[in-house]
């Protein structure tokens, strides 16, 4: 998909409101960078940020949100294929890691698949999803785990690992921006997880809208500048 044509548009004088749905891995860096740029370059544009849920595709289709940043994992949203009415652009790869307390008594310098399977698991399971934490893990990674600790967000995981026996699977950028990162150690996932990408989604009805096109381009530009 392309971002669409951009007619002349002056962000410095425009007054608009956009609803943007954002996935959790984008919250630590992409969202703050976007808000900063909007404040500097488009002070008349208001942004209503909402956390992602499994109905993101429906909300975009019905015009309840203008843009969505999500993972390229259709199963998370209860579909097998992306709706034809939605346009999408790849943003960044999402690297998942496994993290434990730095002094974990059972984990040394490596995390094998066998050791990973033997540890108690923590995962971020937002209440906006109607399925169990185990089903979220299954949809994301196609593996079966028993989640013994479910917290409301992936962002909470680094905060609850210190001093506990749990292992958590989370995006690397979420871990790296956590205040407890120095008290944790991380490893590559002992299962395939390299296929995930951030996507920017929008409905094709917005293609000719110059303000919408400008905001799309801004998000893509910011994403390209981030690690």
C-alpha positions as CSV (number, residue, x, y, z in Angstrom):
1,X,0.0,0.0,0.0
2,X,1.0,3.6,-0.5
3,X,0.4,6.5,1.8
4,X,-1.7,8.2,-0.7
5,X,-1.4,11.6,-2.4
6,X,-0.9,14.6,-0.3
7,X,-2.6,17.8,-1.5
8,X,-1.4,21.1,-0.1
9,X,-1.8,21.2,3.6
10,X,-0.5,23.7,6.3
11,X,-0.2,21.9,9.6
12,X,0.8,25.2,11.4
13,X,-2.7,26.6,10.9
14,X,-4.9,23.5,10.6
15,X,-7.4,22.6,13.3
16,X,-8.4,18.9,13.4
17,X,-8.9,16.1,15.9
18,X,-7.7,12.5,15.2
19,X,-8.2,9.3,17.1
20,X,-5.2,7.1,17.0
21,X,-5.1,3.5,18.3
22,X,-1.6,2.5,19.5
23,X,-0.2,-0.9,20.3
24,X,1.8,-1.4,23.5
25,X,5.2,-1.8,21.8
26,X,4.8,1.6,20.3
27,X,4.0,3.4,23.5
28,X,7.5,3.9,24.9
29,X,9.0,5.7,22.0
30,X,6.9,6.1,18.9
31,X,4.0,7.8,20.7
32,X,6.1,10.3,22.7
33,X,8.0,11.2,19.5
34,X,4.7,11.7,17.6
35,X,3.2,13.9,20.4
36,X,6.3,16.1,20.5
37,X,6.3,16.6,16.8
38,X,2.6,17.5,16.7
39,X,3.0,20.0,19.5
40,X,5.9,21.7,17.6
41,X,4.6,21.4,14.0
42,X,0.8,21.3,14.3
43,X,-0.4,22.9,17.5
44,X,-4.0,23.0,16.2
45,X,-4.3,19.3,15.8
46,X,-5.7,17.4,18.7
47,X,-4.9,13.7,19.2
48,X,-7.0,11.2,21.1
49,X,-4.8,8.2,21.9
50,X,-6.4,4.9,22.7
51,X,-4.8,1.6,23.6
52,X,-5.2,-1.2,21.1
53,X,-7.9,-3.9,21.5
54,X,-9.0,-6.9,19.5
55,X,-11.6,-4.8,17.7
56,X,-9.1,-2.3,16.1
57,X,-10.0,-3.4,12.6
58,X,-13.7,-2.9,13.1
59,X,-13.2,0.5,14.7
60,X,-11.1,1.6,11.7
61,X,-13.7,0.3,9.3
62,X,-16.6,2.0,11.0
63,X,-14.8,5.3,11.4
64,X,-14.5,5.2,15.2
65,X,-10.7,5.7,14.8
66,X,-8.6,7.4,12.2
67,X,-5.3,5.5,12.4
68,X,-4.0,2.4,14.1
69,X,-0.5,1.2,14.9
70,X,-0.6,-2.6,15.5
71,X,1.3,-5.8,15.0
72,X,1.1,-7.7,11.7
73,X,-0.7,-10.6,13.4
74,X,-4.2,-10.9,12.1
75,X,-5.0,-13.6,14.7
76,X,-4.8,-11.1,17.5
77,X,-7.8,-9.3,16.0
78,X,-9.9,-12.4,15.2
79,X,-9.4,-12.4,11.4
80,X,-7.5,-14.5,8.9
81,X,-6.9,-11.8,6.4
82,X,-6.7,-8.0,6.5
83,X,-10.0,-6.3,5.4
84,X,-9.7,-5.0,1.8
85,X,-10.9,-1.6,2.9
86,X,-7.9,-1.0,5.1
87,X,-4.6,0.3,3.8
88,X,-1.4,-0.6,5.6
89,X,2.3,0.3,5.7
90,X,5.0,-1.5,7.5
91,X,6.8,0.6,10.2
92,X,9.4,-1.3,12.3
93,X,10.3,-4.9,13.1
94,X,9.3,-5.9,16.6
95,X,12.0,-8.0,18.4
96,X,10.7,-10.1,21.3
97,X,12.9,-11.1,24.2
98,X,12.5,-13.2,27.3
99,X,13.4,-11.4,30.6
100,X,14.1,-12.6,34.1
101,X,15.4,-11.1,37.4
102,X,19.2,-10.6,37.1
103,X,19.7,-12.8,40.1
104,X,17.3,-15.6,39.1
105,X,18.6,-18.7,40.8
106,X,17.7,-21.0,37.9
107,X,18.8,-18.9,34.9
108,X,22.5,-18.4,34.0
109,X,23.9,-17.1,30.8
110,X,21.5,-18.9,28.4
111,X,17.8,-19.6,28.2
112,X,17.1,-22.9,26.5
113,X,13.7,-24.0,25.3
114,X,13.6,-26.6,28.1
115,X,14.5,-24.1,30.8
116,X,12.0,-21.6,29.4
117,X,9.2,-24.2,29.5
118,X,10.0,-25.1,33.1
119,X,9.8,-21.6,34.5
120,X,6.6,-19.9,35.7
121,X,5.4,-17.4,33.0
122,X,4.2,-13.8,33.1
123,X,2.5,-12.1,30.3
124,X,0.7,-8.8,29.5
125,X,-3.0,-9.5,28.9
126,X,-5.0,-6.3,28.5
127,X,-8.6,-6.5,29.5
128,X,-9.6,-5.2,26.1
129,X,-9.0,-8.7,24.7
130,X,-11.8,-11.2,25.4
131,X,-9.5,-14.2,25.2
132,X,-7.3,-15.7,27.9
133,X,-3.6,-14.8,28.3
134,X,-2.7,-18.3,27.0
135,X,-4.7,-17.7,23.8
136,X,-3.0,-14.4,23.3
137,X,0.4,-16.2,23.5
138,X,-0.9,-18.9,21.1
139,X,-2.0,-16.3,18.6
140,X,1.2,-14.4,18.8
141,X,3.8,-17.2,18.8
142,X,1.9,-20.4,18.0
143,X,3.1,-22.0,21.2
144,X,1.3,-23.3,24.3
145,X,2.1,-21.8,27.7
146,X,0.5,-21.7,31.1
147,X,0.5,-18.1,32.2
148,X,0.8,-18.0,35.9
149,X,0.9,-14.2,36.2
150,X,-1.1,-12.0,33.9
151,X,-0.7,-8.2,34.2
152,X,-2.9,-5.6,32.4
153,X,-0.1,-4.5,30.0
154,X,3.2,-5.6,28.5
155,X,4.5,-2.3,30.0
156,X,4.0,-3.7,33.5
157,X,6.1,-6.8,33.0
158,X,9.5,-5.3,33.7
159,X,8.2,-3.9,36.9
160,X,7.0,-7.2,38.4
161,X,10.0,-9.4,37.4
162,X,12.5,-8.1,40.0
163,X,12.9,-10.5,42.9
164,X,10.4,-13.1,41.4
165,X,10.9,-16.5,39.6
166,X,8.9,-15.5,36.6
167,X,10.0,-15.3,33.0
168,X,8.3,-12.8,30.7
169,X,8.2,-12.5,27.0
170,X,7.9,-8.9,25.8
171,X,9.1,-6.5,23.1
172,X,12.8,-5.5,23.5
173,X,12.0,-1.8,23.3
174,X,9.5,-2.1,26.1
175,X,12.2,-3.8,28.3
176,X,14.9,-1.3,27.4
177,X,12.9,1.7,28.4
178,X,11.7,0.3,31.7
179,X,13.1,1.8,35.0
180,X,14.0,-1.7,36.2
181,X,16.0,-2.8,33.1
182,X,19.3,-2.8,35.0
183,X,17.9,-5.3,37.5
184,X,16.9,-7.8,34.7
185,X,18.6,-9.9,32.1
186,X,17.2,-10.8,28.8
187,X,17.6,-13.5,26.1
188,X,16.5,-14.2,22.6
189,X,13.2,-16.1,22.6
190,X,13.8,-19.9,22.4
191,X,11.0,-20.1,19.8
192,X,10.4,-18.3,16.5
193,X,9.3,-14.7,17.0
194,X,11.1,-12.6,14.3
195,X,8.2,-12.3,12.0
196,X,6.4,-9.5,13.7
197,X,6.3,-6.0,12.4
198,X,4.5,-2.8,13.4
199,X,1.9,-1.7,10.9
200,X,0.2,1.6,10.3
201,X,-3.5,1.0,9.3
202,X,-6.2,3.4,8.0
203,X,-9.4,3.1,6.0
204,X,-9.2,3.9,2.3
205,X,-11.9,6.6,2.7
206,X,-9.1,8.8,4.2
207,X,-6.9,8.6,1.1
208,X,-7.8,12.0,-0.3
209,X,-7.8,13.8,3.0
210,X,-4.7,16.0,3.1
211,X,-4.6,16.3,6.9
212,X,-4.9,12.6,7.3
213,X,-2.2,12.0,4.7
214,X,0.2,14.5,6.5
215,X,-0.3,12.6,9.8
216,X,0.3,9.3,8.1
217,X,3.5,10.5,6.6
218,X,4.6,12.0,9.9
219,X,4.2,8.7,11.7
220,X,6.1,6.8,9.0
221,X,8.9,9.4,9.1
222,X,9.2,9.2,12.9
223,X,9.2,5.4,12.8
224,X,12.1,5.5,10.3
225,X,14.1,7.6,12.7
226,X,13.6,5.3,15.7
227,X,15.6,2.2,16.5
